[in-house]
Amino acid sequence: MSDQQSDSRSPLQTARILIAALAGVIVVISIVLVVQVVGQGGQSIEEVGDVNVLENSSNECVTCHENNTPGIVEQYGHSSMAAAGVSCEDCHEVEADYPGSVEHEGTHVLQQPTTAMCENCHEQEVAQFNQSRHALPSYVAYAGTEPLTEEQLDLYASIPEAQFNPDRDRNALFELEGHAVTQFACEGCHNVGKPALDGSIGECTACHLRHEFSLEQARKPETCNACHIGPDHPQWEIYQESAHGIAYATDGDNWNWEAEPGTLSVVDMPAATCATCHMSGFGGTSTTHDIGDRLSWYLAAPVSERRPAWQDNVVRMQAVCSECHNSDFIDTFYDDADELVLAINDWVIESDEIMQPLKDNGLLTPEPFDQEIDFVYFELWHHWGRTAKSGAWMQGPDYVQWHGAYEILSDLAELRAMAEELLIEAGLDPEEVYAE
């Protein structure tokens, strides 16, 4: 190219030539990178590290189930447990006389391993779980204490969550609805704490889904959504409308869900999830499987009380909060949320005071849930009271107000009217009765 030709080009023509040349260089570099990434066997970059450790296994369980239940084998082959050398037999195979075992291909197995199997490797996690709300208190909430053995009763009595009366209205609802309904209802969630035939407690697989046992799956709030949803404990809905939930919904795909347990930081999780607050090792707080270990109140109770050693629980939870928030914000938030709990308690106590003269004068039948007023009284604390308290602590204003406080006030007005009607029908003066 002559100097004359170069000088004759306009600045726009020169720029186009430079851009075309640069594009050519980019194409060449891209081809080189592709050649480097696609190596032996034609694996793409997405496939690197995605290894099925059972692919060439000679284990009899694996070779048989690759034909019968290939999905399970595929899932387990990609799990961290399989990579650590945990075999099918380690979790499933037991002695012939083991409770709940079935004969299978010349051996005896548990179709669903119990926490006793998990405890062989996860002793601390099982011990923490056994002291949690997810364990026996969850099961007792619908079944009562009658099915428990003496040993299980002793364990139950040692759990902080067992301090308030377990055999309450929810047990009555369970009996009233019957097994045809409850096997798809109450039991679907509360069996997370059901005793197994071998005496061990709970179902780890309620949260750690078989057979991948994925950290990401266990950590994501959708897992908790399986049970913590609905009018009586809408934690999932509250989380979705909170600032934490919005951050997860808009950016969660970029978070480090596979970080090693106990190492999580704001770099991995820039905003809180259910697990971050209640279970994960985060900041200065250690990992736990006791989901009440960082809570200061029994929010699920009709009238909430402080938990034993609640000050220590607050320290652990606030160590999580302080990874993102300053101490002034945290202290103010705790003071305000404590004040709300006391306000909700007052309304529930007021509902008790409305009902008490009806009980004293024999105007309530001994059978639960056979009078309309029973349902209004139950829903006031069990639905709206608990929702308002959870809404405050999880920062969901709509659930504090319209699904909480407003519904409580509405039910209080209805309770008063229903109580007065029952008293008048019995020939009693409501003003005189409540003045006593």
Rosetta blueprint (number, residue, H / E / L):
1 M L
2 S L
3 D H
4 Q H
5 Q H
6 S H
7 D H
8 S H
9 R L
10 S L
11 P H
12 L H
13 Q H
14 T H
15 A H
16 R H
17 I H
18 L H
19 I H
20 A H
21 A H
22 L H
23 A H
24 G H
25 V H
26 I H
27 V H
28 V H
29 I H
30 S H
31 I H
32 V H
33 L H
34 V H
35 V H
36 Q H
37 V H
38 V L
39 G L
40 Q H
41 G H
42 G H
43 Q L
44 S L
45 I L
46 E L
47 E L
48 V L
49 G L
50 D L
51 V L
52 N L
53 V L
54 L L
55 E L
56 N L
57 S L
58 S L
59 N L
60 E H
61 C H
62 V H
63 T H
64 C H
65 H H
66 E H
67 N H
68 N H
69 T L
70 P H
71 G H
72 I H
73 V H
74 E H
75 Q H
76 Y H
77 G H
78 H L
79 S L
80 S H
81 M H
82 A H
83 A H
84 A L
85 G L
86 V L
87 S L
88 C H
89 E H
90 D H
91 C H
92 H H
93 E E
94 V E
95 E L
96 A L
97 D L
98 Y L
99 P L
100 G L
101 S L
102 V E
103 E E
104 H E
105 E L
106 G L
107 T E
108 H E
109 V E
110 L L
111 Q L
112 Q L
113 P L
114 T L
115 T H
116 A H
117 M H
118 C H
119 E H
120 N L
121 C L
122 H L
123 E H
124 Q H
125 E H
126 V H
127 A H
128 Q H
129 F H
130 N H
131 Q L
132 S L
133 R L
134 H L
135 A L
136 L H
137 P H
138 S H
139 Y H
140 V H
141 A H
142 Y H
143 A H
144 G L
145 T L
146 E L
147 P L
148 L L
149 T L
150 E H
151 E H
152 Q H
153 L H
154 D H
155 L H
156 Y H
157 A H
158 S L
159 I L
160 P H
161 E H
162 A H
163 Q H
164 F L
165 N L
166 P L
167 D L
168 R L
169 D H
170 R H
171 N H
172 A H
173 L H
174 F H
175 E H
176 L H
177 E H
178 G L
179 H H
180 A H
181 V H
182 T H
183 Q L
184 F L
185 A L
186 C H
187 E H
188 G H
189 C H
190 H H
191 N H
192 V H
193 G H
194 K L
195 P E
196 A L
197 L L
198 D L
199 G L
200 S L
201 I E
202 G L
203 E L
204 C H
205 T H
206 A H
207 C L
208 H L
209 L L
210 R L
211 H L
212 E L
213 F L
214 S L
215 L H
216 E H
217 Q H
218 A H
219 R H
220 K L
221 P H
222 E H
223 T H
224 C H
225 N H
226 A L
227 C L
228 H L
229 I L
230 G L
231 P L
232 D L
233 H L
234 P L
235 Q H
236 W H
237 E H
238 I H
239 Y H
240 Q H
241 E H
242 S L
243 A H
244 H H
245 G H
246 I H
247 A H
248 Y H
249 A H
250 T H
251 D H
252 G H
253 D H
254 N H
255 W L
256 N L
257 W L
258 E L
259 A L
260 E L
261 P L
262 G L
263 T L
264 L E
265 S L
266 V L
267 V L
268 D L
269 M L
270 P L
271 A L
272 A L
273 T L
274 C H
275 A H
276 T H
277 C H
278 H H
279 M L
280 S L
281 G L
282 F E
283 G L
284 G L
285 T E
286 S L
287 T L
288 T L
289 H L
290 D L
291 I L
292 G L
293 D L
294 R L
295 L L
296 S L
297 W E
298 Y L
299 L L
300 A L
301 A L
302 P L
303 V L
304 S L
305 E L
306 R E
307 R L
308 P L
309 A L
310 W H
311 Q H
312 D H
313 N H
314 V H
315 V H
316 R H
317 M H
318 Q H
319 A H
320 V H
321 C H
322 S L
323 E L
324 C L
325 H L
326 N L
327 S H
328 D H
329 F H
330 I H
331 D H
332 T H
333 F H
334 Y H
335 D H
336 D H
337 A H
338 D H
339 E H
340 L H
341 V H
342 L H
343 A H
344 I H
345 N H
346 D H
347 W H
348 V H
349 I H
350 E H
351 S H
352 D H
353 E H
354 I H
355 M H
356 Q H
357 P H
358 L H
359 K H
360 D H
361 N L
362 G L
363 L L
364 L L
365 T L
366 P L
367 E L
368 P L
369 F L
370 D L
371 Q L
372 E H
373 I H
374 D H
375 F H
376 V H
377 Y H
378 F H
379 E H
380 L H
381 W H
382 H H
383 H H
384 W H
385 G H
386 R H
387 T H
388 A H
389 K H
390 S H
391 G H
392 A H
393 W H
394 M L
395 Q L
396 G L
397 P H
398 D H
399 Y H
400 V H
401 Q H
402 W H
403 H H
404 G H
405 A H
406 Y H
407 E H
408 I H
409 L H
410 S H
411 D H
412 L H
413 A H
414 E H
415 L H
416 R H
417 A H
418 M H
419 A H
420 E H
421 E H
422 L H
423 L H
424 I H
425 E H
426 A L
427 G L
428 L L
429 D L
430 P H
431 E H
432 E H
433 V H
434 Y H
435 A H
436 E L
